[in-house]
Amino acid sequence: MSLPDARGYFGRYGGAFVPETLMAALEELNRAYLAARDDEGFRREWEYQLRQYVGRPSLLYEAAALSRHLGVKVYLKREDLNHTGSHKINNTIGQILLARRMGKTRVVAETGAGQHGVAAATAAALFGLSCTVYMGEEDVARQSLNVFRMRLLGAQVVPVSSGSRTLKDAMNEAIRDWVTNVRDSYYLIGSVAGPHPYPMMVRDFQSVIGRETKEQILEREGRLPDQVIACVGGGSNAMGIFYPFLSDPEVRLTGVEAGGLGLAGGRHAATLCAGRPGVLHGSYSYILQDADGQITPAHSLSAGLDYPGVGPEHAYLKDSGRVEYVSVTDAEALSAFA
């Protein structure tokens, strides 16, 4: 079965739980995206930009020393070698092309670690759109270099002082901005979260990672990998590499969430491992919440993983058992570098 369905659901997860004022904008976006996805000219331009501007395909690198240490052959998909330094540019190029196709003149984005903000600012500058990026004050302080890069690219960076002052709160403010300026503004979500059609769109743009990986490993090894492992915050990089392997049951898929200070104490960002289904930022998925259904703060040493929700397709894949989700604490992650 091809997912999501026409209403944006992956099984029981997904949907569009938003104010009535945004429904028309989301329906317009869905129509525009489906038309663009079927437009060979749109696909060609996106693929051209990925090759000529982003520098794809990214390298599949055999980590020889790590392989010897672990006793297994380890390959790293080097998304850090893309222009702007992460996988985020795959999605922002696609969505900026869509925004331009829709006649929008301004993009609004949220960012945690700053990588999506840098990628959004870069793509907006490339195609001549103005860009406003919301970023929690805590993330602004610990990611000052990326703040500098965004401003250098011409983006307006707005620090967010509400709530936990991290990614969740930045996303809240970005949505408020979009509601106010929906006529000329495009909301550029960086992950497979949010209301339909965003989880589908971001997955489709990021699945270039998995398609390349499959081709490269077959060329190198002559077979598919035994296991594919990816970190999971909102879940875009993981969904990007997992998606092309979902129909290959012999490939074990493992998502690793941020365990923070440990699941028992509640100071973590392991939404799938320790959360419960609920609604956050327009989508029904696993979220971190208390007994009254209030969102609880997420914690991780990683600025990009401290989000109290996760993309709805990950929730579906967890329940179906196709993907295994585990968590790693801050201390465990740091010990890997010791």
C-alpha positions as YAML, in Angstrom:
chain: A
units: angstrom
residues:
- id: 1
  name: MET
  ca: [0.00, 0.00, 0.00]
- id: 2
  name: SER
  ca: [1.30, 3.44, -0.94]
- id: 3
  name: LEU
  ca: [1.41, 5.78, 2.03]
- id: 4
  name: PRO
  ca: [0.29, 8.31, 3.03]
- id: 5
  name: ASP
  ca: [-3.31, 7.95, 1.95]
- id: 6
  name: ALA
  ca: [-5.24, 10.82, 0.36]
- id: 7
  name: ARG
  ca: [-5.89, 12.38, 3.78]
- id: 8
  name: GLY
  ca: [-2.23, 12.26, 4.75]
- id: 9
  name: TYR
  ca: [-2.31, 9.26, 7.09]
- id: 10
  name: PHE
  ca: [0.29, 6.55, 7.59]
- id: 11
  name: GLY
  ca: [-2.00, 4.00, 9.19]
- id: 12
  name: ARG
  ca: [-3.46, 5.93, 12.13]
- id: 13
  name: TYR
  ca: [-0.68, 8.52, 12.22]
- id: 14
  name: GLY
  ca: [-0.34, 11.82, 10.36]
- id: 15
  name: GLY
  ca: [-3.20, 14.01, 9.18]
- id: 16
  name: ALA
  ca: [-3.49, 17.79, 9.38]
- id: 17
  name: PHE
  ca: [-4.57, 19.11, 12.79]
- id: 18
  name: VAL
  ca: [-4.36, 22.84, 12.12]
- id: 19
  name: PRO
  ca: [-6.52, 25.98, 12.44]
- id: 20
  name: GLU
  ca: [-9.15, 26.46, 9.75]
- id: 21
  name: THR
  ca: [-7.17, 29.47, 8.50]
- id: 22
  name: LEU
  ca: [-4.39, 27.12, 7.34]
- id: 23
  name: MET
  ca: [-6.44, 24.37, 5.72]
- id: 24
  name: ALA
  ca: [-6.77, 26.20, 2.41]
- id: 25
  name: ALA
  ca: [-3.02, 26.85, 2.34]
- id: 26
  name: LEU
  ca: [-2.25, 23.18, 3.03]
- id: 27
  name: GLU
  ca: [-4.68, 22.03, 0.35]
- id: 28
  name: GLU
  ca: [-3.08, 24.46, -2.12]
- id: 29
  name: LEU
  ca: [0.36, 23.15, -1.14]
- id: 30
  name: ASN
  ca: [-0.71, 19.52, -1.57]
- id: 31
  name: ARG
  ca: [-2.14, 20.18, -5.03]
- id: 32
  name: ALA
  ca: [0.97, 22.10, -6.07]
- id: 33
  name: TYR
  ca: [3.32, 19.40, -4.80]
- id: 34
  name: LEU
  ca: [1.46, 16.52, -6.46]
- id: 35
  name: ALA
  ca: [1.49, 18.42, -9.75]
- id: 36
  name: ALA
  ca: [5.20, 19.23, -9.39]
- id: 37
  name: ARG
  ca: [6.08, 15.64, -8.48]
- id: 38
  name: ASP
  ca: [4.51, 14.46, -11.73]
- id: 39
  name: ASP
  ca: [6.19, 17.23, -13.76]
- id: 40
  name: GLU
  ca: [9.33, 15.93, -15.45]
- id: 41
  name: GLY
  ca: [10.65, 19.48, -15.83]
- id: 42
  name: PHE
  ca: [10.40, 20.10, -12.08]
- id: 43
  name: ARG
  ca: [12.19, 16.82, -11.30]
- id: 44
  name: ARG
  ca: [14.92, 17.57, -13.81]
- id: 45
  name: GLU
  ca: [15.58, 21.00, -12.32]
- id: 46
  name: TRP
  ca: [15.71, 19.60, -8.76]
- id: 47
  name: GLU
  ca: [18.10, 16.83, -9.84]
- id: 48
  name: TYR
  ca: [20.23, 19.35, -11.75]
- id: 49
  name: GLN
  ca: [20.56, 21.54, -8.65]
- id: 50
  name: LEU
  ca: [21.46, 18.51, -6.51]
- id: 51
  name: ARG
  ca: [24.27, 17.61, -8.91]
- id: 52
  name: GLN
  ca: [25.60, 21.04, -9.81]
- id: 53
  name: TYR
  ca: [24.93, 23.03, -6.62]
- id: 54
  name: VAL
  ca: [24.71, 20.54, -3.76]
- id: 55
  name: GLY
  ca: [27.41, 18.21, -5.10]
- id: 56
  name: ARG
  ca: [25.48, 14.93, -5.17]
- id: 57
  name: PRO
  ca: [25.85, 12.03, -5.15]
- id: 58
  name: SER
  ca: [27.39, 12.15, -1.69]
- id: 59
  name: LEU
  ca: [30.19, 9.73, -0.92]
- id: 60
  name: LEU
  ca: [29.62, 6.27, 0.55]
- id: 61
  name: TYR
  ca: [32.81, 5.90, 2.57]
- id: 62
  name: GLU
  ca: [34.22, 2.68, 4.03]
- id: 63
  name: ALA
  ca: [35.32, 3.49, 7.59]
- id: 64
  name: ALA
  ca: [38.27, 1.09, 7.67]
- id: 65
  name: ALA
  ca: [39.55, 1.76, 11.20]
- id: 66
  name: LEU
  ca: [36.05, 1.63, 12.69]
- id: 67
  name: SER
  ca: [35.36, -1.56, 10.76]
- id: 68
  name: ARG
  ca: [38.48, -3.20, 12.20]
- id: 69
  name: HIS
  ca: [37.55, -2.05, 15.70]
- id: 70
  name: LEU
  ca: [33.99, -3.40, 15.52]
- id: 71
  name: GLY
  ca: [34.70, -6.50, 13.46]
- id: 72
  name: VAL
  ca: [32.12, -5.63, 10.81]
- id: 73
  name: LYS
  ca: [32.37, -3.65, 7.60]
- id: 74
  name: VAL
  ca: [31.00, -0.13, 8.22]
- id: 75
  name: TYR
  ca: [30.10, 2.35, 5.50]
- id: 76
  name: LEU
  ca: [29.23, 5.99, 6.20]
- id: 77
  name: LYS
  ca: [26.89, 7.93, 3.91]
- id: 78
  name: ARG
  ca: [28.68, 11.29, 3.94]
- id: 79
  name: GLU
  ca: [25.85, 13.82, 3.85]
- id: 80
  name: ASP
  ca: [28.19, 16.19, 5.71]
- id: 81
  name: LEU
  ca: [30.04, 16.66, 2.41]
- id: 82
  name: ASN
  ca: [27.03, 18.30, 0.75]
- id: 83
  name: HIS
  ca: [27.06, 22.06, 0.21]
- id: 84
  name: THR
  ca: [26.06, 23.66, 3.57]
- id: 85
  name: GLY
  ca: [27.32, 20.58, 5.46]
- id: 86
  name: SER
  ca: [24.27, 18.37, 5.96]
- id: 87
  name: HIS
  ca: [21.39, 16.49, 4.34]
- id: 88
  name: LYS
  ca: [19.04, 19.45, 4.89]
- id: 89
  name: ILE
  ca: [19.88, 21.06, 1.53]
- id: 90
  name: ASN
  ca: [18.25, 18.14, -0.37]
- id: 91
  name: ASN
  ca: [14.87, 19.19, 0.98]
- id: 92
  name: THR
  ca: [15.28, 22.97, 0.98]
- id: 93
  name: ILE
  ca: [16.23, 23.03, -2.71]
- id: 94
  name: GLY
  ca: [13.12, 21.01, -3.54]
- id: 95
  name: GLN
  ca: [10.78, 23.10, -1.41]
- id: 96
  name: ILE
  ca: [12.22, 26.42, -2.58]
- id: 97
  name: LEU
  ca: [11.63, 25.33, -6.18]
- id: 98
  name: LEU
  ca: [8.06, 24.49, -5.17]
- id: 99
  name: ALA
  ca: [7.61, 27.85, -3.40]
- id: 100
  name: ARG
  ca: [8.83, 29.66, -6.52]
- id: 101
  name: ARG
  ca: [6.46, 27.59, -8.67]
- id: 102
  name: MET
  ca: [3.59, 28.66, -6.37]
- id: 103
  name: GLY
  ca: [4.49, 32.34, -6.72]
- id: 104
  name: LYS
  ca: [5.63, 32.83, -3.12]
- id: 105
  name: THR
  ca: [8.18, 35.57, -2.43]
- id: 106
  name: ARG
  ca: [9.16, 34.74, 1.15]
- id: 107
  name: VAL
  ca: [10.01, 31.60, 3.10]
- id: 108
  name: VAL
  ca: [9.66, 30.99, 6.84]
- id: 109
  name: ALA
  ca: [11.62, 28.23, 8.55]
- id: 110
  name: GLU
  ca: [12.49, 26.86, 11.97]
- id: 111
  name: THR
  ca: [15.85, 25.45, 12.99]
- id: 112
  name: GLY
  ca: [17.41, 23.68, 15.96]
- id: 113
  name: ALA
  ca: [21.09, 22.98, 15.35]
- id: 114
  name: GLY
  ca: [21.05, 25.57, 12.59]
- id: 115
  name: GLN
  ca: [21.66, 23.20, 9.68]
- id: 116
  name: HIS
  ca: [18.14, 23.51, 8.28]
- id: 117
  name: GLY
  ca: [18.26, 27.26, 8.79]
- id: 118
  name: VAL
  ca: [21.53, 27.52, 6.87]
- id: 119
  name: ALA
  ca: [20.16, 25.30, 4.10]
- id: 120
  name: ALA
  ca: [16.92, 27.33, 3.91]
- id: 121
  name: ALA
  ca: [18.82, 30.62, 3.82]
- id: 122
  name: THR
  ca: [21.17, 29.25, 1.15]
- id: 123
  name: ALA
  ca: [18.37, 28.00, -1.12]
- id: 124
  name: ALA
  ca: [16.36, 31.20, -0.65]
- id: 125
  name: ALA
  ca: [19.38, 33.32, -1.58]
- id: 126
  name: LEU
  ca: [20.04, 31.13, -4.63]
- id: 127
  name: PHE
  ca: [16.53, 31.69, -5.99]
- id: 128
  name: GLY
  ca: [15.99, 35.26, -4.79]
- id: 129
  name: LEU
  ca: [13.40, 34.75, -2.03]
- id: 130
  name: SER
  ca: [13.51, 36.50, 1.34]
- id: 131
  name: CYS
  ca: [13.97, 34.22, 4.35]
- id: 132
  name: THR
  ca: [13.05, 34.41, 8.04]
- id: 133
  name: VAL
  ca: [14.38, 31.72, 10.38]
- id: 134
  name: TYR
  ca: [13.07, 31.14, 13.91]
- id: 135
  name: MET
  ca: [15.54, 29.64, 16.38]
- id: 136
  name: GLY
  ca: [15.29, 29.04, 20.12]
- id: 137
  name: GLU
  ca: [17.48, 31.28, 22.26]
- id: 138
  name: GLU
  ca: [19.26, 28.28, 23.75]
- id: 139
  name: ASP
  ca: [20.13, 27.03, 20.27]
- id: 140
  name: VAL
  ca: [21.20, 30.53, 19.16]
- id: 141
  name: ALA
  ca: [23.71, 30.56, 22.02]
- id: 142
  name: ARG
  ca: [25.17, 27.12, 21.32]
- id: 143
  name: GLN
  ca: [25.12, 27.38, 17.52]
- id: 144
  name: SER
  ca: [26.45, 30.90, 17.02]
- id: 145
  name: LEU
  ca: [28.45, 29.99, 13.90]
- id: 146
  name: ASN
  ca: [25.34, 28.83, 12.07]
- id: 147
  name: VAL
  ca: [23.52, 32.00, 13.16]
- id: 148
  name: PHE
  ca: [26.35, 34.00, 11.61]
- id: 149
  name: ARG
  ca: [26.12, 31.96, 8.40]
- id: 150
  name: MET
  ca: [22.36, 32.48, 8.10]
- id: 151
  name: ARG
  ca: [22.67, 36.23, 8.56]
- id: 152
  name: LEU
  ca: [25.59, 36.34, 6.13]
- id: 153
  name: LEU
  ca: [23.29, 34.72, 3.55]
- id: 154
  name: GLY
  ca: [20.72, 37.49, 4.06]
- id: 155
  name: ALA
  ca: [18.25, 35.68, 6.31]
- id: 156
  name: GLN
  ca: [16.56, 37.32, 9.27]
- id: 157
  name: VAL
  ca: [17.20, 35.14, 12.34]
- id: 158
  name: VAL
  ca: [14.58, 35.57, 15.08]
- id: 159
  name: PRO
  ca: [15.55, 34.23, 18.55]
- id: 160
  name: VAL
  ca: [12.62, 32.60, 20.38]
- id: 161
  name: SER
  ca: [12.46, 33.14, 24.15]
- id: 162
  name: SER
  ca: [9.27, 31.19, 24.95]
- id: 163
  name: GLY
  ca: [9.03, 27.72, 26.46]
- id: 164
  name: SER
  ca: [12.20, 25.66, 26.47]
- id: 165
  name: ARG
  ca: [13.75, 28.08, 23.92]
- id: 166
  name: THR
  ca: [14.63, 25.22, 21.56]
- id: 167
  name: LEU
  ca: [13.32, 23.63, 18.35]
- id: 168
  name: LYS
  ca: [9.72, 23.01, 19.47]
- id: 169
  name: ASP
  ca: [9.28, 26.67, 20.36]
- id: 170
  name: ALA
  ca: [10.96, 27.85, 17.15]
- id: 171
  name: MET
  ca: [8.48, 25.73, 15.19]
- id: 172
  name: ASN
  ca: [5.57, 27.26, 17.13]
- id: 173
  name: GLU
  ca: [6.69, 30.77, 16.17]
- id: 174
  name: ALA
  ca: [7.32, 29.84, 12.54]
- id: 175
  name: ILE
  ca: [3.77, 28.49, 12.26]
- id: 176
  name: ARG
  ca: [2.38, 31.69, 13.84]
- id: 177
  name: ASP
  ca: [4.28, 33.74, 11.26]
- id: 178
  name: TRP
  ca: [2.96, 31.59, 8.42]
- id: 179
  name: VAL
  ca: [-0.65, 31.94, 9.63]
- id: 180
  name: THR
  ca: [-0.25, 35.72, 9.60]
- id: 181
  name: ASN
  ca: [1.47, 35.94, 6.20]
- id: 182
  name: VAL
  ca: [0.11, 32.93, 4.36]
- id: 183
  name: ARG
  ca: [-0.70, 34.79, 1.14]
- id: 184
  name: ASP
  ca: [2.90, 35.50, 0.11]
- id: 185
  name: SER
  ca: [4.88, 33.25, 2.47]
- id: 186
  name: TYR
  ca: [5.88, 29.60, 2.23]
- id: 187
  name: TYR
  ca: [6.54, 27.56, 5.37]
- id: 188
  name: LEU
  ca: [9.65, 25.47, 4.77]
- id: 189
  name: ILE
  ca: [9.62, 22.61, 7.30]
- id: 190
  name: GLY
  ca: [12.94, 20.86, 7.77]
- id: 191
  name: SER
  ca: [11.76, 17.45, 8.95]
- id: 192
  name: VAL
  ca: [9.20, 14.75, 8.21]
- id: 193
  name: ALA
  ca: [6.96, 16.22, 10.91]
- id: 194
  name: GLY
  ca: [4.11, 18.73, 10.72]
- id: 195
  name: PRO
  ca: [0.75, 18.51, 8.94]
- id: 196
  name: HIS
  ca: [0.15, 16.75, 5.62]
- id: 197
  name: PRO
  ca: [1.63, 17.10, 3.00]
- id: 198
  name: TYR
  ca: [4.95, 17.98, 4.72]
- id: 199
  name: PRO
  ca: [5.89, 14.48, 5.98]
- id: 200
  name: MET
  ca: [5.36, 13.10, 2.47]
- id: 201
  name: MET
  ca: [7.16, 15.95, 0.73]
- id: 202
  name: VAL
  ca: [10.23, 15.96, 2.95]
- id: 203
  name: ARG
  ca: [10.48, 12.16, 2.76]
- id: 204
  name: ASP
  ca: [10.34, 12.27, -1.03]
- id: 205
  name: PHE
  ca: [13.03, 14.94, -1.28]
- id: 206
  name: GLN
  ca: [15.29, 13.20, 1.26]
- id: 207
  name: SER
  ca: [14.90, 9.71, -0.19]
- id: 208
  name: VAL
  ca: [17.66, 10.57, -2.65]
- id: 209
  name: ILE
  ca: [19.95, 9.55, 0.24]
- id: 210
  name: GLY
  ca: [18.66, 5.99, 0.31]
- id: 211
  name: ARG
  ca: [18.46, 5.62, -3.46]
- id: 212
  name: GLU
  ca: [22.10, 6.61, -3.81]
- id: 213
  name: THR
  ca: [23.12, 4.39, -0.90]
- id: 214
  name: LYS
  ca: [21.43, 1.37, -2.46]
- id: 215
  name: GLU
  ca: [23.16, 1.93, -5.80]
- id: 216
  name: GLN
  ca: [26.54, 2.56, -4.19]
- id: 217
  name: ILE
  ca: [26.52, -0.46, -1.87]
- id: 218
  name: LEU
  ca: [25.47, -2.75, -4.72]
- id: 219
  name: GLU
  ca: [28.37, -1.40, -6.76]
- id: 220
  name: ARG
  ca: [30.84, -1.83, -3.87]
- id: 221
  name: GLU
  ca: [29.65, -5.10, -2.33]
- id: 222
  name: GLY
  ca: [27.38, -6.68, -4.92]
- id: 223
  name: ARG
  ca: [24.57, -7.01, -2.38]
- id: 224
  name: LEU
  ca: [22.39, -5.00, -0.01]
- id: 225
  name: PRO
  ca: [23.64, -4.16, 3.50]
- id: 226
  name: ASP
  ca: [22.72, -6.28, 6.51]
- id: 227
  name: GLN
  ca: [21.68, -3.20, 8.49]
- id: 228
  name: VAL
  ca: [21.06, 0.52, 7.97]
- id: 229
  name: ILE
  ca: [21.37, 2.77, 11.04]
- id: 230
  name: ALA
  ca: [20.41, 6.44, 11.34]
- id: 231
  name: CYS
  ca: [19.84, 8.93, 14.14]
- id: 232
  name: VAL
  ca: [16.27, 10.15, 14.67]
- id: 233
  name: GLY
  ca: [15.15, 13.55, 15.90]
- id: 234
  name: GLY
  ca: [12.22, 14.72, 13.79]
- id: 235
  name: GLY
  ca: [13.36, 12.00, 11.43]
- id: 236
  name: SER
  ca: [14.17, 13.40, 7.98]
- id: 237
  name: ASN
  ca: [17.64, 11.93, 7.47]
- id: 238
  name: ALA
  ca: [16.51, 8.54, 8.82]
- id: 239
  name: MET
  ca: [13.43, 8.48, 6.61]
- id: 240
  name: GLY
  ca: [15.56, 9.57, 3.67]
- id: 241
  name: ILE
  ca: [17.86, 6.58, 3.96]
- id: 242
  name: PHE
  ca: [15.26, 4.05, 5.20]
- id: 243
  name: TYR
  ca: [12.54, 4.68, 2.61]
- id: 244
  name: PRO
  ca: [14.18, 3.00, -0.42]
- id: 245
  name: PHE
  ca: [15.00, -0.05, 1.75]
- id: 246
  name: LEU
  ca: [11.51, -0.57, 3.23]
- id: 247
  name: SER
  ca: [10.64, -3.15, 0.58]
- id: 248
  name: ASP
  ca: [13.83, -5.14, 1.25]
- id: 249
  name: PRO
  ca: [12.97, -7.32, 4.28]
- id: 250
  name: GLU
  ca: [16.49, -8.74, 4.49]
- id: 251
  name: VAL
  ca: [17.82, -5.28, 5.42]
- id: 252
  name: ARG
  ca: [17.48, -4.51, 9.13]
- id: 253
  name: LEU
  ca: [16.57, -0.85, 9.75]
- id: 254
  name: THR
  ca: [17.47, 0.80, 13.07]
- id: 255
  name: GLY
  ca: [16.69, 4.33, 14.22]
- id: 256
  name: VAL
  ca: [18.65, 5.75, 17.16]
- id: 257
  name: GLU
  ca: [17.01, 8.40, 19.35]
- id: 258
  name: ALA
  ca: [18.64, 10.77, 21.82]
- id: 259
  name: GLY
  ca: [18.50, 9.18, 25.27]
- id: 260
  name: GLY
  ca: [19.73, 12.34, 27.00]
- id: 261
  name: LEU
  ca: [20.38, 11.71, 30.68]
- id: 262
  name: GLY
  ca: [18.49, 8.40, 30.55]
- id: 263
  name: LEU
  ca: [14.89, 7.37, 29.91]
- id: 264
  name: ALA
  ca: [14.06, 6.75, 33.56]
- id: 265
  name: GLY
  ca: [14.60, 10.35, 34.62]
- id: 266
  name: GLY
  ca: [12.58, 11.90, 31.81]
- id: 267
  name: ARG
  ca: [15.42, 14.13, 30.54]
- id: 268
  name: HIS
  ca: [15.70, 12.78, 27.00]
- id: 269
  name: ALA
  ca: [14.36, 13.11, 23.45]
- id: 270
  name: ALA
  ca: [13.51, 9.43, 22.85]
- id: 271
  name: THR
  ca: [10.00, 10.01, 21.55]
- id: 272
  name: LEU
  ca: [9.46, 6.60, 19.96]
- id: 273
  name: CYS
  ca: [11.10, 4.68, 22.80]
- id: 274
  name: ALA
  ca: [9.34, 6.46, 25.67]
- id: 275
  name: GLY
  ca: [6.56, 8.66, 24.26]
- id: 276
  name: ARG
  ca: [2.84, 8.16, 23.62]
- id: 277
  name: PRO
  ca: [0.66, 9.02, 20.61]
- id: 278
  name: GLY
  ca: [-0.72, 12.56, 20.52]
- id: 279
  name: VAL
  ca: [-0.91, 15.71, 18.41]
- id: 280
  name: LEU
  ca: [1.98, 18.14, 18.01]
- id: 281
  name: HIS
  ca: [2.53, 20.75, 15.29]
- id: 282
  name: GLY
  ca: [-0.40, 19.58, 13.21]
- id: 283
  name: SER
  ca: [0.33, 15.85, 13.14]
- id: 284
  name: TYR
  ca: [-0.72, 12.78, 15.14]
- id: 285
  name: SER
  ca: [2.38, 10.81, 16.11]
- id: 286
  name: TYR
  ca: [4.41, 9.75, 19.13]
- id: 287
  name: ILE
  ca: [5.22, 12.71, 21.38]
- id: 288
  name: LEU
  ca: [6.70, 13.36, 24.81]
- id: 289
  name: GLN
  ca: [3.81, 14.32, 27.12]
- id: 290
  name: ASP
  ca: [2.80, 14.19, 30.75]
- id: 291
  name: ALA
  ca: [-0.27, 12.49, 32.26]
- id: 292
  name: ASP
  ca: [-2.41, 15.52, 31.34]
- id: 293
  name: GLY
  ca: [-1.30, 15.50, 27.70]
- id: 294
  name: GLN
  ca: [0.98, 18.54, 28.05]
- id: 295
  name: ILE
  ca: [4.19, 18.48, 26.02]
- id: 296
  name: THR
  ca: [7.23, 17.80, 28.20]
- id: 297
  name: PRO
  ca: [10.64, 19.35, 27.44]
- id: 298
  name: ALA
  ca: [13.04, 17.27, 25.39]
- id: 299
  name: HIS
  ca: [16.72, 17.08, 26.27]
- id: 300
  name: SER
  ca: [19.77, 16.07, 24.29]
- id: 301
  name: LEU
  ca: [23.37, 17.13, 24.08]
- id: 302
  name: SER
  ca: [22.68, 17.37, 20.35]
- id: 303
  name: ALA
  ca: [20.88, 20.58, 19.38]
- id: 304
  name: GLY
  ca: [19.36, 18.84, 16.36]
- id: 305
  name: LEU
  ca: [17.74, 15.96, 18.26]
- id: 306
  name: ASP
  ca: [15.96, 17.67, 21.18]
- id: 307
  name: TYR
  ca: [12.47, 17.65, 19.64]
- id: 308
  name: PRO
  ca: [9.54, 16.17, 21.64]
- id: 309
  name: GLY
  ca: [7.86, 14.68, 18.56]
- id: 310
  name: VAL
  ca: [8.72, 12.60, 15.51]
- id: 311
  name: GLY
  ca: [7.47, 12.22, 11.96]
- id: 312
  name: PRO
  ca: [4.25, 10.17, 11.65]
- id: 313
  name: GLU
  ca: [5.74, 7.69, 9.19]
- id: 314
  name: HIS
  ca: [8.30, 6.73, 11.84]
- id: 315
  name: ALA
  ca: [5.42, 6.10, 14.25]
- id: 316
  name: TYR
  ca: [3.79, 3.84, 11.67]
- id: 317
  name: LEU
  ca: [7.06, 1.98, 11.04]
- id: 318
  name: LYS
  ca: [7.58, 1.49, 14.77]
- id: 319
  name: ASP
  ca: [4.13, 0.00, 15.28]
- id: 320
  name: SER
  ca: [4.47, -2.20, 12.18]
- id: 321
  name: GLY
  ca: [7.81, -3.51, 13.42]
- id: 322
  name: ARG
  ca: [9.60, -2.78, 10.14]
- id: 323
  name: VAL
  ca: [12.02, -0.39, 11.86]
- id: 324
  name: GLU
  ca: [13.57, -0.94, 15.29]
- id: 325
  name: TYR
  ca: [14.05, 2.18, 17.42]
- id: 326
  name: VAL
  ca: [16.56, 2.37, 20.26]
- id: 327
  name: SER
  ca: [18.07, 5.19, 22.32]
- id: 328
  name: VAL
  ca: [21.61, 6.24, 23.24]
- id: 329
  name: THR
  ca: [22.36, 8.55, 26.17]
- id: 330
  name: ASP
  ca: [24.55, 11.65, 26.02]
- id: 331
  name: ALA
  ca: [27.23, 9.83, 28.00]
- id: 332
  name: GLU
  ca: [27.15, 6.79, 25.71]
- id: 333
  name: ALA
  ca: [27.45, 8.99, 22.62]
- id: 334
  name: LEU
  ca: [30.41, 10.90, 24.07]
- id: 335
  name: SER
  ca: [32.14, 7.70, 25.17]
- id: 336
  name: ALA
  ca: [32.24, 6.59, 21.53]
- id: 337
  name: PHE
  ca: [34.77, 9.38, 20.92]
- id: 338
  name: ALA
  ca: [36.95, 8.45, 23.91]
...
